[in-house]
Amino acid sequence: MPTACVLLRQVPPFALVLLLLFAAPAHADTKVTLLVPSWANIEAPPPAPTDAKAPTDAKAPPPAPAPNGTTAASPPPARPEGNGEPAIAAPDIGEEVDVLITMMHPFRYEGLVIDMPQLFAVLRYDDKTPAKDGVLHPERKDLLGDVEEIRYLDKKAWGANVGLSRPGLYHFLIEARPWWDASRDCYIQHSVKTMLPVYGVERGWDSPAGQHFEVLPLTRPFGLLSPALFSGKVMLNGAPLPHATVRMSRLNMDRTAVPTPWNEELAAASDSNGTFSFVLNQPGWWCCIALTQGEPLKGPDGEMRPLEIGALVWLYVDAPMTEAKKK
């Protein structure tokens, strides 16, 4: 039987060039599950002037409408404190955010069809979030019932309008359904998260979200100016995962060309402690994705097929300040 080297020598030179070209890795074929809010952060409104007097007939604004057409929940009733006096319930800040869920090729900025996720939830942290054994236990709310089908980049996608009643650091989480990738000959499933600081709260950004497979930020994933250093740790079942493949992809919304396919994304391997670092040299939305093998799934033909699982975290990098802005 002829060897591979002999076979290559039998190929004409021009055909060999084409063979090597099409055998090159398709970097732009990277597929990511998108989870981004309509705001990268929400700042508190400036305080009213101290000498301003509110009109006596002022009325509270109506509650913000929820996606299902109902109104957002009212604040909980006041509860008695230890001295017997009722506590004053914090007013609803009346903020809201739209959350987009879709799949795409980030460098091409091309949308892909995605099924409705099997989980969509939000965690809220603030300075009063209780801790047990050094682990924070945030409030959690499941929002899958608020998800509605939409169109994005001319493909089926999903969205939700989420009311934000109190200041906090909000972690949005989804777990996508496994899908078959014919080009990879395997199933793929993504666990995704992103964070939204509301009214200056940052506590909880380095806390695990409780996902089976996740990227734990070691750099605060908001308030970044390019070029920014982003470090993280890959966690599988609560333990660091060494030697995992990690990639950083930027949403190339203006479809800027790059010199080579290698410039379409950044790639690294986690070290023996599961940690990694990247320098994000452009502003915009970035996706960090760690990859490993999961438990095989049964295919339509009844045969077991490989499963690749991805842990994704989305973060926004602002453009650097100009000298004029600094002044």
Secondary structure as UniProt FT lines:
FT   HELIX           4..9
FT   HELIX           13..23
FT   HELIX           27..29
FT   STRAND          32..37
FT   TURN            50..51
FT   TURN            56..57
FT   TURN            67..68
FT   TURN            82..83
FT   STRAND          95..105
FT   TURN            106..109
FT   STRAND          110..112
FT   STRAND          119..125
FT   TURN            127..128
FT   STRAND          131..132
FT   TURN            133..134
FT   STRAND          135..136
FT   STRAND          139..142
FT   HELIX           144..146
FT   STRAND          148..152
FT   TURN            153..154
FT   STRAND          155..164
FT   STRAND          168..175
FT   STRAND          179..181
FT   TURN            182..185
FT   STRAND          186..198
FT   TURN            199..200
FT   TURN            203..206
FT   STRAND          213..217
FT   STRAND          224..225
FT   STRAND          228..236
FT   TURN            237..238
FT   STRAND          239..240
FT   TURN            242..243
FT   STRAND          245..250
FT   TURN            253..254
FT   HELIX           261..264
FT   STRAND          266..269
FT   TURN            272..273
FT   STRAND          275..280
FT   STRAND          284..293
FT   STRAND          297..298
FT   TURN            300..301
FT   STRAND          304..305
FT   STRAND          307..318
FT   HELIX           323..326
//
